[in-house]
């Protein structure tokens, strides 16, 4: 029988450095840089490197990275964790005046959560043509009968966010093929 701590993984070396955006300009690149830094943190604990920040009125009210493996929870995506934190922080599940910044286009589950939580805006770095549901595979946020509309901005800091994900999965594939050899 495995102990509870047997699933804790040792820290991994991440070849990507954290970004250091200027605190003077709080624009989309600033917040996406902070989300990227969370993706680096995710890599270091052997989670898929996706980070998310939620901003409201210039204040960061939530910050998370993927925790699926560590939590053993398929819903522990960065976006879901950040939405939950933000709702607790403001004391309301309606995040009307909030913007979510995430390093990869939200999946169907996370896209649905952005709509259900009434986020006003989602900004993502890298689009996902297979699983992205804010324009990639399908524009879930644009369904005609929805009673809430989420504004979407794509491509902010796309290159570094794309590179960290590709490098992580290339490393995992290499490690998996070595283990089976």
C-alpha positions in Angstrom: 0.0 0.0 0.0 1.4 3.4 -1.0 1.7 6.1 1.6 0.0 9.5 1.1 3.3 11.2 0.4 4.4 8.7 -2.3 2.6 10.8 -4.9 4.5 14.0 -4.1 7.0 14.6 -6.8 10.4 16.2 -6.3 10.9 19.7 -7.7 11.9 19.8 -11.4 14.4 22.1 -12.9 12.6 24.4 -15.4 14.7 25.8 -18.2 12.4 28.9 -18.4 13.1 32.0 -16.3 10.4 34.0 -14.7 9.5 37.3 -16.3 9.9 40.6 -14.4 7.4 43.0 -15.9 7.4 46.7 -14.8 4.9 47.5 -12.1 4.4 50.9 -13.7 2.4 49.6 -16.8 -0.4 47.2 -15.8 -1.5 46.2 -19.2 -2.4 42.8 -20.7 1.3 41.9 -21.0 1.9 42.7 -17.4 -0.8 40.3 -16.1 0.1 37.6 -18.7 3.7 37.8 -17.5 2.5 37.0 -14.0 0.4 34.1 -15.4 3.5 32.9 -17.2 5.5 32.9 -13.9 2.8 30.7 -12.5 3.3 28.3 -15.4 7.0 28.1 -14.5 5.9 27.3 -10.9 3.6 24.5 -12.3 6.5 23.0 -14.3 8.7 23.0 -11.1 6.1 20.7 -9.4 5.6 18.6 -12.5 2.2 20.0 -13.4 1.3 21.0 -17.0 2.7 24.6 -17.1 -0.4 26.7 -17.3 -0.9 29.7 -15.1 -3.9 32.0 -14.5 -4.4 35.4 -12.9 -7.7 37.2 -12.3 -7.6 41.0 -12.1 -10.3 43.4 -11.0 -9.8 47.2 -11.1 -6.0 46.8 -11.3 -5.8 44.5 -8.3 -4.8 40.8 -8.6 -7.5 38.9 -6.8 -6.5 35.4 -7.8 -3.5 33.5 -9.0 -3.2 29.7 -9.7 -1.5 27.1 -11.8 -2.6 23.6 -12.7 -2.9 21.2 -9.8 -4.4 18.2 -11.5 -1.7 15.7 -10.7 -1.0 16.9 -7.2 -4.7 17.1 -6.2 -5.6 14.0 -8.2 -8.5 16.2 -9.5 -9.3 16.5 -13.2 -11.1 19.8 -12.5 -8.0 21.4 -10.8 -7.1 23.5 -13.9 -5.5 26.9 -13.3 -8.6 28.7 -14.5 -11.0 26.9 -12.2 -8.8 27.3 -9.2 -8.4 31.1 -10.0 -12.1 31.5 -10.5 -12.8 29.9 -7.1 -10.2 32.1 -5.4 -11.6 35.2 -7.0 -15.2 34.4 -5.9 -14.0 33.9 -2.3 -12.0 37.1 -2.4 -14.8 39.3 -3.5 -17.6 37.4 -1.7 -19.6 36.9 -4.9 -19.7 34.2 -7.6 -20.4 36.8 -10.2 -17.0 38.1 -11.5 -18.6 40.7 -13.7 -15.8 43.3 -13.5 -12.9 40.8 -13.6 -10.5 39.7 -16.3 -8.9 36.2 -16.4 -5.4 36.0 -17.9 -4.4 32.4 -18.8 -1.4 31.1 -20.7 -3.3 28.7 -22.9 -6.8 28.9 -24.4 -9.4 27.5 -22.0 -10.7 23.9 -22.5 -14.5 23.2 -22.7 -14.7 22.9 -18.9 -12.8 26.1 -18.2 -14.6 28.0 -21.0 -17.9 27.1 -19.4 -16.7 28.2 -16.0 -15.7 31.7 -17.4 -19.2 32.1 -18.7 -20.9 30.7 -15.6 -18.9 33.0 -13.3 -19.8 36.0 -15.4 -16.2 37.1 -16.1 -16.2 40.1 -18.3 -13.1 39.3 -20.2 -10.7 36.4 -20.9 -7.2 37.0 -22.2 -5.2 34.0 -23.3 -1.7 33.6 -24.8 -1.7 30.5 -27.0 -4.7 29.1 -28.8 -5.6 25.5 -28.8 -7.2 24.2 -32.1 -8.0 20.8 -30.6 -9.5 21.6 -27.2 -9.8 25.4 -27.0 -13.3 26.6 -26.6 -12.9 30.3 -26.9 -12.2 30.3 -30.6 -9.8 27.4 -31.2 -11.9 24.2 -31.6 -15.1 26.1 -31.0 -16.2 29.5 -29.8 -18.3 28.4 -26.8 -18.5 32.0 -25.5 -20.3 33.0 -28.7 -23.3 30.6 -28.5 -26.3 32.7 -29.6 -28.6 31.9 -26.7 -26.1 32.6 -23.9 -27.3 35.2 -21.4 -23.8 36.4 -20.7 -21.0 37.4 -23.1 -17.3 37.1 -22.4 -15.0 39.3 -24.4 -12.0 37.4 -25.6 -8.5 38.6 -26.4 -6.0 36.1 -27.8 -2.3 36.1 -28.5 -0.9 38.1 -25.6 2.7 36.8 -24.9 1.9 33.9 -27.2 5.5 32.9 -27.9 6.9 32.2 -24.4 3.6 30.6 -23.3 3.6 28.3 -26.3 7.3 27.5 -25.9 7.0 26.4 -22.2 4.1 24.1 -23.0 5.8 22.5 -26.0 9.1 22.1 -24.1 7.3 20.5 -21.1 5.4 18.0 -23.3 8.6 17.2 -25.4 10.4 16.5 -22.1 7.6 14.3 -20.9 7.4 12.3 -24.1 11.2 11.8 -24.0 11.1 10.7 -20.4 8.2 8.3 -21.1 9.9 6.7 -24.1 13.1 6.3 -22.0 11.1 4.5 -19.3 9.6 2.1 -21.7 12.9 1.3 -23.5 
